[in-house]
């Protein structure tokens, strides 16, 4: 199954709720991804551009997109971004396939 890295930030209202009633959100994340046949591999909070990061595994892009849409529609987040992660083997296969593509940069008549 493909892996996905999500980065998200809570709204100020969500942080206020969590301060008032601290809650471990890992169980919720597990429930969301398991609903589409996936798995949570990690959940971290962070300093910086995003409040938290998750590493997920899902059967396919549609399943991960459904999870992202459902979470985003809940209104507790100010941002939610997903990156599809490739294995080293997939990246090597992509490099091999790329060698057959004859790319021409814009403006290059070559």
C-alpha positions as CSV (number, residue, x, y, z in Angstrom):
1,X,0.0,0.0,0.0
2,X,1.2,3.5,-0.7
3,X,2.4,5.8,2.1
4,X,1.3,9.4,2.6
5,X,2.7,12.2,4.7
6,X,0.2,14.8,5.9
7,X,0.9,18.1,7.4
8,X,-1.8,20.0,9.2
9,X,-2.6,22.9,11.5
10,X,-5.4,23.4,13.9
11,X,-7.6,26.5,14.0
12,X,-7.2,28.8,17.1
13,X,-10.7,27.6,18.2
14,X,-9.5,23.9,18.0
15,X,-6.4,24.7,20.1
16,X,-8.6,26.4,22.6
17,X,-10.8,23.3,22.9
18,X,-7.7,21.1,23.2
19,X,-6.3,23.3,26.0
20,X,-9.5,23.2,27.9
21,X,-9.8,19.4,27.4
22,X,-6.5,17.8,26.3
23,X,-7.0,14.9,24.0
24,X,-4.7,12.4,22.4
25,X,-5.8,12.6,18.7
26,X,-3.9,9.5,17.6
27,X,-6.9,7.3,18.3
28,X,-9.1,9.5,16.1
29,X,-6.5,9.4,13.3
30,X,-6.4,5.6,13.5
31,X,-10.2,5.4,13.2
32,X,-10.3,7.7,10.1
33,X,-7.7,5.8,8.1
34,X,-8.9,2.3,9.2
35,X,-12.3,3.2,7.8
36,X,-10.8,3.1,4.3
37,X,-8.6,0.1,4.9
38,X,-5.4,2.0,5.9
39,X,-3.1,2.3,8.8
40,X,-1.5,5.1,10.8
41,X,2.3,4.7,11.2
42,X,3.0,7.9,13.1
43,X,1.5,11.0,14.6
44,X,3.8,13.9,15.7
45,X,3.3,17.5,16.8
46,X,5.8,20.1,15.7
47,X,7.1,23.6,15.8
48,X,7.1,25.5,12.6
49,X,4.8,25.9,9.6
50,X,2.5,23.1,10.6
51,X,1.2,21.9,14.0
52,X,1.4,18.2,13.3
53,X,2.4,15.5,10.9
54,X,1.0,12.0,10.2
55,X,2.5,9.1,8.3
56,X,-0.3,7.0,6.8
57,X,-0.7,4.0,4.6
58,X,-3.8,3.7,2.5
59,X,-4.9,1.3,-0.2
60,X,-4.9,4.0,-2.9
61,X,-5.0,7.7,-3.7
62,X,-8.8,7.7,-3.7
63,X,-8.9,6.2,-0.1
64,X,-6.4,8.8,1.2
65,X,-8.2,11.6,-0.6
66,X,-11.5,10.5,1.0
67,X,-9.8,10.6,4.4
68,X,-8.3,14.0,3.8
69,X,-11.7,15.4,2.6
70,X,-13.6,14.0,5.6
71,X,-11.0,15.4,8.0
72,X,-10.9,18.8,6.3
73,X,-14.7,19.0,6.2
74,X,-14.8,18.8,9.9
75,X,-13.7,22.4,10.3
76,X,-11.1,21.8,13.1
77,X,-8.1,22.5,10.8
78,X,-6.8,25.6,9.2
79,X,-4.7,23.6,6.7
80,X,-4.3,20.0,5.6
81,X,-1.7,19.0,3.0
82,X,-0.9,15.5,1.7
83,X,2.2,14.2,0.0
84,X,2.3,10.8,-1.7
85,X,5.6,9.1,-0.7
86,X,7.4,6.8,-3.2
87,X,9.6,3.9,-2.2
88,X,13.2,3.9,-3.4
89,X,12.2,1.1,-5.8
90,X,9.4,3.2,-7.3
91,X,11.7,6.2,-7.6
92,X,14.4,4.0,-9.4
93,X,11.7,2.7,-11.8
94,X,10.6,6.3,-12.4
95,X,14.2,7.3,-13.2
96,X,14.5,4.5,-15.6
97,X,11.2,5.4,-17.3
98,X,12.3,9.1,-17.4
99,X,15.3,8.2,-19.6
100,X,12.9,7.4,-22.4
101,X,11.3,10.8,-22.3
102,X,12.8,13.4,-24.6
103,X,12.1,16.6,-22.7
104,X,12.5,20.0,-24.5
105,X,12.8,23.1,-22.3
106,X,10.6,26.1,-23.2
107,X,12.2,28.2,-25.9
108,X,14.8,25.6,-26.8
109,X,14.4,24.8,-30.5
110,X,16.9,21.9,-30.2
